Structures are given as C-alpha cells and as structure tokens.
Amino acid sequence: MLNYNLCFIRKEDRVLMINRHHAPLKGMWNGVGGKLEPGETPYDSVIREAWEETGIGLRSARFGGIVTWETDGRFAGGMYVYTADLPEEYKDAFASPAESEEGILAWKAVDWVVQPDNQGIAGHVRHFLPPMLAGAEPSEYRCIFKEGKLQACLTMPLQEESARNAAAGAK
Ligand SMILES: Nc1nc2c([nH]c(=O)n2[C@H]2C[C@H](O)[C@@H](COP(=O)(O)OP(=O)(O)OP(=O)(O)O)O2)c(=O)[nH]1
C-alpha cells in the first residue's frame, strides 16, 4: 500500500486546487488529498479527504493511477491519484478563493496548471494530470528525483496490487 491520496476535482476546464500552508509542497498549488488512515481503501480515503478539505461530497471518483517517488535510486513513497467531476449541487462552491487551515482553495485553469514555466505547481503534476483528465488507462507515473530535483517522470504499467485493485474498480 501507498501512504497518500490526491484528487483533482474538475469543473469544466478548471480543477480545484489548494495553495498549501504546510509542507510538503508548502506554498505550492496541488490537488486536495492527504494520508490514508489505517484500514481505509484508497477510494474511501480520497472521498474522505476531499470532504474534509473542501466540504464537497463527491458522488464518485475515477482512479487515474499512482504517482511514486524515487529519490537517489530508492523508492520513497507514493500516492493514489483520482479525478472527479464536481457534483451539480456544489456548482457555486469556491466562486471566490477561500482560505482554510490547510491553505487557499481556488479553481485553476488546467492549461495554466500544466504550463512548464509555472513555478507554483510541483513539477510532476504536468506529467500525470493531462492523461488522467483525458481518461487514460490507469498507470504508474514514476518520478525520479536526484538531489531534490525532478529528473524524469516515467509512465509504466501498474504493478502494485492495491493499485491494480483500484484500477479494477475497487471501492
Ligand atoms: N509526502 C508527500 N506528499 C505529496 C508529494 N507530492 C504530492 O502531491 N503529495 C500530496 C499527497 C497528499 O495529497 C499531500 C500530503 O498530505 P498531507 O501532509 O497534507 O496529509 P494530511 O493532512 O492527511 O496529513 P497530516 O496532517 O496527518 O500530516 O500532498 C510529495 O512529494 N510528498
């Protein structure tokens, strides 16, 4: 099992993001998410985190794959990543950015999020978010870091059992 989940809630051509008050990725924009709790499935945990961080009760979420980190040649962790459509009853949520204990929540245009010169987004997001939003087959996106810098993000078939289960629709 991996330790984290991450979700990109979509509203037309924008996604709901949080400018994080706390590490990791302090001061950067990311999807919403957090740590899996003991005994929780990746799906249940992402629905819970989305609710806790945004107050949005998702109807469902689509598993996009896992993102793993390899630091100086060693596996260093990873997350289950989901995309979700904004349920109709929340269509007015975050019409203006809103601040919480966790960070500032706002809708951000996907085009802006994936621009290579955007310094406010973790470098790996532009590699995995577009295929996930396009509905690509769930994959592993392996991020290779060397001395703190992202060197490459490789797309490979899912091997991890929990990820294969999530891809098969496990809730
Ligand atoms: N640890 C870690 N998390 C990352 C990285 N990249 C990335 O998108 N994330 C995501 C996964 C989670 O959605 C989020 C980190 O979770 P968090 O620390 O906010 O989790 P949490 O609030 O449940 O944890 P906590 O308060 O109990 O410490 O950031 C990374 O490089 N390291």
The ligand as an SDF file (V2000), in Angstrom:
LIG
                    3D

 32 34  0  0  0  0  0  0  0  0999 V2000
    4.5270   13.4280    1.2930 N   0  0  0  0  0  0  0  0  0  0  0  0
    4.3590   13.8720    0.0390 C   0  0  0  0  0  0  0  0  0  0  0  0
    3.1000   14.1740   -0.3850 N   0  0  0  0  0  0  0  0  0  0  0  0
    2.9620   14.6260   -1.6350 C   0  0  0  0  0  0  0  0  0  0  0  0
    4.0690   14.8100   -2.5170 C   0  0  0  0  0  0  0  0  0  0  0  0
    3.6030   15.2420   -3.7160 N   0  0  0  0  0  0  0  0  0  0  0  0
    2.2560   15.3450   -3.6050 C   0  0  0  0  0  0  0  0  0  0  0  0
    1.4590   15.6950   -4.4820 O   0  0  0  0  0  0  0  0  0  0  0  0
    1.8650   14.9750   -2.3250 N   0  0  0  0  0  0  0  0  0  0  0  0
    0.4880   15.0280   -1.8480 C   0  0  0  0  0  0  0  0  0  0  0  0
   -0.0640   13.7730   -1.2450 C   0  0  0  0  0  0  0  0  0  0  0  0
   -1.1020   14.3410   -0.2860 C   0  0  0  0  0  0  0  0  0  0  0  0
   -2.2760   14.6650   -1.0030 O   0  0  0  0  0  0  0  0  0  0  0  0
   -0.4650   15.6180    0.2110 C   0  0  0  0  0  0  0  0  0  0  0  0
    0.3120   15.4560    1.5140 C   0  0  0  0  0  0  0  0  0  0  0  0
   -0.5490   15.0740    2.5130 O   0  0  0  0  0  0  0  0  0  0  0  0
   -0.7600   15.9330    3.8550 P   0  0  0  0  0  0  0  0  0  0  0  0
    0.5560   16.0290    4.5710 O   0  0  0  0  0  0  0  0  0  0  0  0
   -1.4900   17.1650    3.5220 O   0  0  0  0  0  0  0  0  0  0  0  0
   -1.7020   14.8960    4.5710 O   0  0  0  0  0  0  0  0  0  0  0  0
   -2.5980   15.0120    5.8610 P   0  0  0  0  0  0  0  0  0  0  0  0
   -3.0670   16.4040    6.0140 O   0  0  0  0  0  0  0  0  0  0  0  0
   -3.5900   13.8990    5.8160 O   0  0  0  0  0  0  0  0  0  0  0  0
   -1.5050   14.6320    6.8780 O   0  0  0  0  0  0  0  0  0  0  0  0
   -1.2710   15.0840    8.3640 P   0  0  0  0  0  0  0  0  0  0  0  0
   -1.9540   16.3840    8.5650 O   0  0  0  0  0  0  0  0  0  0  0  0
   -1.8330   13.9360    9.1380 O   0  0  0  0  0  0  0  0  0  0  0  0
    0.2410   15.1720    8.4260 O   0  0  0  0  0  0  0  0  0  0  0  0
    0.4470   16.0120   -0.8150 O   0  0  0  0  0  0  0  0  0  0  0  0
    5.3680   14.5040   -2.0330 C   0  0  0  0  0  0  0  0  0  0  0  0
    6.3680   14.6410   -2.7390 O   0  0  0  0  0  0  0  0  0  0  0  0
    5.4650   14.0380   -0.7440 N   0  0  0  0  0  0  0  0  0  0  0  0
  1  2  1  0
  2  3  2  0
  2 32  1  0
  3  4  1  0
  4  5  2  0
  4  9  1  0
  5  6  1  0
  5 30  1  0
  6  7  1  0
  7  8  2  0
  7  9  1  0
  9 10  1  0
 10 11  1  0
 10 29  1  0
 11 12  1  0
 12 13  1  0
 12 14  1  0
 14 15  1  0
 14 29  1  0
 15 16  1  0
 16 17  1  0
 17 18  2  0
 17 19  1  0
 17 20  1  0
 20 21  1  0
 21 22  2  0
 21 23  1  0
 21 24  1  0
 24 25  1  0
 25 26  2  0
 25 27  1  0
 25 28  1  0
 30 31  2  0
 30 32  1  0
M  END
$$$$
